[in-house]
Amino acid sequence: MKYFEHFFKGTLLILISIILFYIIRLVGYVDQIGLMIYRNSTLGKSNIELPKPVGGSLLSGSDSAKVKITVFIDYQCTYCKQFFNEVVTKIEERFVDSGVASIYIKHLPLNHIHQIAELLAKGAEYSKANGLIRDYTFKVFAFDSQLDTTTLNQIMYSLNIDTIAFRESLNTESFYTSIEKDLIEARGYNINGTPTTVINQKVILGLRDFRYFENIIENELVSGSGSNCQ
């Protein structure tokens, strides 16, 4: 009898592990399918330009920089994570550190596929109030394990941010207003996927390599107007 009980428990654990494995894979596929659909949308097919640079929360650089780079992000987006870890750091080294470019972020949490995307966006806003938005952003994207409320607390704690005060602040209107403003702006520009990057007025959809952005930034340094952000 005990043999069958152990066998049943072992089989159940294996089945649960298999189910969890495929759920994680499915989330990745949903991101890929969403990006494919977005790339085939009107925005994805066109090289649209916005009326003026978008701005947002300053991640690095100066507001006086000639090239304004804004990234619409979802902190649970695997492509955003890859973009920040592989491309944004190189852009900072090549253009931000020399003072010719600045990087901003705007929130586009895809709540329909990412469970705590909005909570992570609120964490970014709270970190911004503490002058730590860049540290927060790169810590989130450096996390190898699944992001959840526990890992969020770990990230906040590592930045010496009072997690209790953060939790108490979640009901304040300022968080919702700031994030909702970004969402409304994204919808107004027909931006529905992440990462979407705006360099001055030029919209770049999805994940591209550093060389792609380098060419655009260098062209903007020659021809861009460097007008003020919103």
N, C-alpha and C positions, 0 to 999 in steps of 0.2 A: 504493500500500500504506500509506504514511504517512497519507494522507488518511483511510482507513478506520480506522486505529489512533486518530487524533485524534477522529474521529467517535464511535468506540466509547467512548473514555474520557469524552468530553463527555456522551454519552447516559447512561453509568453514573453520573456525578456528579449529573446531573439526577434520575435515578431515586432515588439515595440521599437527595438533598435532599427529594424528595417523600415518601419513606418516613419520614424523620425528622420532617417537618412533621406527618404524620398520627399518628405515635406520640405527639408532644407534645399534639396535639389529643385523642387517645384518653385520655391521662392526665387531662386536664381533664374529659372526659366521665365517666370513672370516678368522680372526686370528686363530680360533680353527681349521678350516679345513686345513689352511696352516700348522699349527703345526702337525696335524695328518699325512698329506702327507709327511712332512719333517721327522717325526719319522719313517716312513716306507721306507725312502730312504736308499741308501747304507750307508751313514754316520750314519743315525739313528740306523741301525741294527748292526753296527760294533763298537768295542771299539778301534778306531784308535788312534794312537799316532803321534804327529807332530815331526819333526826333532829336534826342540828345543823350549823353551818357546817363546811365541809370543811377549809379551811386549805391548806397546801402550802408551797412556797418563796415567801417574801415578795418580790414584785417591786417594789412601791412602797407607801408609807404606813407606818402603825404597827399593831402587833398590838392596840393599845388602841382602834382605830377602831370605831365602832358597826356599820358595814356592812362585812361581809367578802365580798369578791368573788373567787371562785376560777374560773380558766379551765383546763379540760382541753384541752391543745394538742398538735398535731403540727407540728413546725417545717417540714415540707414541704407542709403543707396551705395551699392558695391562699386558702381562706376565713379561716383563722387569720391569715394575712398581712394580708388586707384588714381584718379585725376589729381587729388591733392598730394598724395604721396609721391607720385612720379613726375607730375608736370608743374604744379604750383610752386614747389620748392625750387625748381630750376628757373622758373620765371622770376621768383624773388631774387635768386642769386645773380641772374643775368641783367634784370631790368629794375627791380625794386630797390635793391641795395645801392644802385648808382643814381637813384632819385628820379628816373625818367618815367616810372610806372607806379601805380598804386593798385591794390587789390581790395575789393569789397565783396561782401556776401549778402545775399537776400535769401529768405527762407521760402522753400517750396516743399513742405512735408507732404509726401504722397501717402496719406493716411489709409487709403483703400488697400494698399499692399504692405505698408510698414507700420507695425503696431504702435511703436513709441516714437515715431518720427516727430510728432508735434511736441512731445515732452522733451526730446533732445533739442529741438529748436528753442524751447523755453529755457533750457539749460544754457544755451548759447547767449540768449538775451540777458540772463542773469549774470553770466560770466562777463559780458560786455560792460554791465554796470560796475563790475569790479576791475575793469581794465584788463581782462584776461581772455578775451574772445579768441585770439589767435592760439594761445596755449590750449584752450578748451577744444577748439576745432581739430587741431592736430593730434591731441590725445584721443579724441573720439575715433578719428580715422586711423590711429595707430593700434587700436584694440583688435586683437586677433580673435577673441571669442565672441559669441553671440551677444549683441547689445540688448540689455534689459535694464530694469530699474536698479538692480543691484550693481551692475557695472557703471551705471550713471552715477550712483552714489560714490563709487570708488574713484571715478574721475574727478568729481567735485572735491572729494576729500583730499586727493593728491594735489589739488590746486589751492588747498587751504581755504576752501569756500564752505561756509556754514550750511550743511545740507538741511538742517532743520529750518533755518531761515528761508532757504530756497523753497522747501515744501510749503511753507506758510505763505510764500509770495505767489504761488501758482494761481490763486484765485483773484489776484489783482488784475485790473482791467488793462494795465499797460502791456502785459505780455500778449494778450489777445489782440490788442490794437496794433502792435508792431508787426506781429506775424500775419494778421489778417490784411494789413496794408500791403505787405509783400505779395500775398496770394492774389489780391485784387489786381495789383500791378502786373503780375505774371499773366493772369487771365486776359487783361487788357491788351497785352502784347501777343496773345495766343501762345504763350510758353507753357507747356504742359509736362515736360520731362526734365530730368536732371542727369548730369549737370548741363545747364545751358549757360554759356558764357557770352557776355556782351563786352566787346573791346571798343571803347568810345561809343560808337553807334552800331557797330557791326555785330550781328548775332551769329554765334557758332554753336551748333547743336551737338551735344553728346561728347564722348571721350575721343580726343585726338592726341597725337603725340606732341612733344615739346616743339619740334621743328615747325609744325603747322602754326602754332601760336607765335613762335619766334618771327616767322615771316610777316604775319599780320602786324605784330607790334612794331617791327622795324619799318614797315610801310607807314604806319600811323605816326611814327616819329618824324617822318619826312613830310607827310601830307595831312596828318590829323590836325584838327582845330584845337584840341585840348580844352574844350569848353567846360564850364562848371557842371558838376553833378546835381541831381535833384536833391 
